[in-house]
Amino acid sequence: MELFTVKGLSGFFGISEETIRSMLYRKLLPAPIRIGGRIYWIKEDIEAFLKKKKEESERKGEGKKRGRGRPSKLESIRRER
C-alpha cells in the first residue's frame, strides 16, 4: 500500500501544497488517514477518486451541444441580409 503525504500529493497533481490543504478543507479530496498526527492518502483511494471524477465529467458532457456564444459582428450582418 502506497501512501501520499501533502507534499507527495501536490507533486502527483502538480499543484502547490497550499492548494492541497485548501482542497482538503473544502472537502474536494477523499478523506485522508491520520497516523501520528500526520495526514496521508492511500494511492488507490486517490486513483479511484480521479476515475470517479472523470466518469462524472464525461457523463455531464453527454448529449449537450455547446453553444458558441455571441455571434461576431460579421455573422450578425450576414444574418440580416
C-alpha atoms as an extended CHARMM CRD file, in Angstrom:
* protein
*
        81  EXT
         1         1  MET       CA              0.0000000000        0.0000000000        0.0000000000  PROA      1               0.0000000000
         2         2  GLU       CA              1.4850000000        3.3150000000       -1.1180000000  PROA      2               0.0000000000
         3         3  LEU       CA              0.7390000000        6.4890000000        0.8190000000  PROA      3               0.0000000000
         4         4  PHE       CA              0.8400000000       10.1320000000       -0.2350000000  PROA      4               0.0000000000
         5         5  THR       CA              1.7340000000       12.9700000000        2.1030000000  PROA      5               0.0000000000
         6         6  VAL       CA              0.5690000000       16.5260000000        1.3720000000  PROA      6               0.0000000000
         7         7  LYS       CA              3.8940000000       17.1180000000       -0.3740000000  PROA      7               0.0000000000
         8         8  GLY       CA              3.6520000000       13.8700000000       -2.3500000000  PROA      8               0.0000000000
         9         9  LEU       CA              0.0710000000       14.5270000000       -3.3960000000  PROA      9               0.0000000000
        10        10  SER       CA              0.9320000000       18.0500000000       -4.5020000000  PROA      10              0.0000000000
        11        11  GLY       CA              3.6910000000       16.6040000000       -6.6820000000  PROA      11              0.0000000000
        12        12  PHE       CA              1.3260000000       13.9520000000       -8.0590000000  PROA      12              0.0000000000
        13        13  PHE       CA             -1.2530000000       16.5760000000       -9.0640000000  PROA      13              0.0000000000
        14        14  GLY       CA              1.3220000000       19.2260000000       -9.9840000000  PROA      14              0.0000000000
        15        15  ILE       CA             -0.1790000000       21.8550000000       -7.6730000000  PROA      15              0.0000000000
        16        16  SER       CA              1.0420000000       23.5820000000       -4.5200000000  PROA      16              0.0000000000
        17        17  GLU       CA              0.8410000000       22.1190000000       -1.0350000000  PROA      17              0.0000000000
        18        18  GLU       CA             -1.3400000000       25.0740000000       -0.0060000000  PROA      18              0.0000000000
        19        19  THR       CA             -3.8290000000       24.1400000000       -2.7450000000  PROA      19              0.0000000000
        20        20  ILE       CA             -3.9240000000       20.5630000000       -1.4260000000  PROA      20              0.0000000000
        21        21  ARG       CA             -4.6570000000       21.8580000000        2.0790000000  PROA      21              0.0000000000
        22        22  SER       CA             -7.3460000000       24.1650000000        0.7030000000  PROA      22              0.0000000000
        23        23  MET       CA             -8.9380000000       21.2970000000       -1.2350000000  PROA      23              0.0000000000
        24        24  LEU       CA             -8.8390000000       19.1560000000        1.9240000000  PROA      24              0.0000000000
        25        25  TYR       CA            -10.5180000000       21.9270000000        3.9490000000  PROA      25              0.0000000000
        26        26  ARG       CA            -13.2290000000       22.3590000000        1.2750000000  PROA      26              0.0000000000
        27        27  LYS       CA            -13.6930000000       18.5560000000        1.1280000000  PROA      27              0.0000000000
        28        28  LEU       CA            -12.7270000000       18.3420000000       -2.5450000000  PROA      28              0.0000000000
        29        29  LEU       CA            -10.4300000000       15.3870000000       -1.8590000000  PROA      29              0.0000000000
        30        30  PRO       CA            -11.1650000000       11.9580000000       -0.4150000000  PROA      30              0.0000000000
        31        31  ALA       CA            -10.7840000000       11.6970000000        3.3370000000  PROA      31              0.0000000000
        32        32  PRO       CA             -7.1910000000       11.1130000000        4.4170000000  PROA      32              0.0000000000
        33        33  ILE       CA             -5.9920000000        8.8210000000        7.1700000000  PROA      33              0.0000000000
        34        34  ARG       CA             -4.0810000000       10.1880000000       10.1280000000  PROA      34              0.0000000000
        35        35  ILE       CA             -1.0690000000        8.4370000000       11.5540000000  PROA      35              0.0000000000
        36        36  GLY       CA              0.8080000000       10.0610000000       14.4110000000  PROA      36              0.0000000000
        37        37  GLY       CA             -0.7560000000       13.4460000000       13.7250000000  PROA      37              0.0000000000
        38        38  ARG       CA              0.2420000000       13.3940000000       10.0440000000  PROA      38              0.0000000000
        39        39  ILE       CA             -2.1000000000       13.2400000000        7.0700000000  PROA      39              0.0000000000
        40        40  TYR       CA             -1.7980000000       10.5320000000        4.4010000000  PROA      40              0.0000000000
        41        41  TRP       CA             -3.8470000000        9.4500000000        1.4150000000  PROA      41              0.0000000000
        42        42  ILE       CA             -3.8710000000        5.9030000000        0.1150000000  PROA      42              0.0000000000
        43        43  LYS       CA             -2.8090000000        5.8680000000       -3.5390000000  PROA      43              0.0000000000
        44        44  GLU       CA             -5.6430000000        3.5240000000       -4.5400000000  PROA      44              0.0000000000
        45        45  ASP       CA             -8.1880000000        5.9200000000       -2.9710000000  PROA      45              0.0000000000
        46        46  ILE       CA             -6.7790000000        8.8390000000       -4.9880000000  PROA      46              0.0000000000
        47        47  GLU       CA             -6.8400000000        6.7920000000       -8.2030000000  PROA      47              0.0000000000
        48        48  ALA       CA            -10.4620000000        5.7220000000       -7.5570000000  PROA      48              0.0000000000
        49        49  PHE       CA            -11.3630000000        9.3550000000       -6.7920000000  PROA      49              0.0000000000
        50        50  LEU       CA             -9.8510000000       10.5260000000      -10.0950000000  PROA      50              0.0000000000
        51        51  LYS       CA            -11.6050000000        7.7500000000      -12.0350000000  PROA      51              0.0000000000
        52        52  LYS       CA            -14.9510000000        8.7220000000      -10.4760000000  PROA      52              0.0000000000
        53        53  LYS       CA            -14.4000000000       12.4160000000      -11.2850000000  PROA      53              0.0000000000
        54        54  LYS       CA            -13.5080000000       11.5510000000      -14.8800000000  PROA      54              0.0000000000
        55        55  GLU       CA            -16.6810000000        9.4600000000      -15.2890000000  PROA      55              0.0000000000
        56        56  GLU       CA            -18.8150000000       12.2650000000      -13.8080000000  PROA      56              0.0000000000
        57        57  SER       CA            -17.2180000000       14.7510000000      -16.1680000000  PROA      57              0.0000000000
        58        58  GLU       CA            -17.8630000000       12.5420000000      -19.1920000000  PROA      58              0.0000000000
        59        59  ARG       CA            -21.4880000000       11.9800000000      -18.1300000000  PROA      59              0.0000000000
        60        60  LYS       CA            -22.0760000000       15.7300000000      -17.7850000000  PROA      60              0.0000000000
        61        61  GLY       CA            -20.8730000000       16.3290000000      -21.3120000000  PROA      61              0.0000000000
        62        62  GLU       CA            -23.0610000000       13.6900000000      -22.9810000000  PROA      62              0.0000000000
        63        63  GLY       CA            -25.8860000000       14.9580000000      -25.1360000000  PROA      63              0.0000000000
        64        64  LYS       CA            -25.0540000000       18.6030000000      -24.6950000000  PROA      64              0.0000000000
        65        65  LYS       CA            -24.2460000000       20.7160000000      -27.6660000000  PROA      65              0.0000000000
        66        66  ARG       CA            -22.0370000000       23.5300000000      -26.5970000000  PROA      66              0.0000000000
        67        67  GLY       CA            -23.0390000000       26.9360000000      -27.8550000000  PROA      67              0.0000000000
        68        68  ARG       CA            -20.5380000000       29.2760000000      -29.4210000000  PROA      68              0.0000000000
        69        69  GLY       CA            -21.6650000000       32.3130000000      -27.5020000000  PROA      69              0.0000000000
        70        70  ARG       CA            -22.4750000000       35.6560000000      -29.0070000000  PROA      70              0.0000000000
        71        71  PRO       CA            -22.1870000000       35.8990000000      -32.8190000000  PROA      71              0.0000000000
        72        72  SER       CA            -19.4830000000       38.0750000000      -34.2990000000  PROA      72              0.0000000000
        73        73  LYS       CA            -20.3310000000       41.3770000000      -35.9690000000  PROA      73              0.0000000000
        74        74  LEU       CA            -19.7730000000       39.8030000000      -39.3990000000  PROA      74              0.0000000000
        75        75  GLU       CA            -22.1510000000       36.9160000000      -38.5970000000  PROA      75              0.0000000000
        76        76  SER       CA            -24.8060000000       39.4010000000      -37.4290000000  PROA      76              0.0000000000
        77        77  ILE       CA            -24.5370000000       41.4030000000      -40.6800000000  PROA      77              0.0000000000
        78        78  ARG       CA            -24.7720000000       38.2550000000      -42.7990000000  PROA      78              0.0000000000
        79        79  ARG       CA            -27.9480000000       37.1440000000      -40.9960000000  PROA      79              0.0000000000
        80        80  GLU       CA            -29.6290000000       40.4980000000      -41.6070000000  PROA      80              0.0000000000
        81        81  ARG       CA            -29.2330000000       40.1570000000      -45.3840000000  PROA      81              0.0000000000
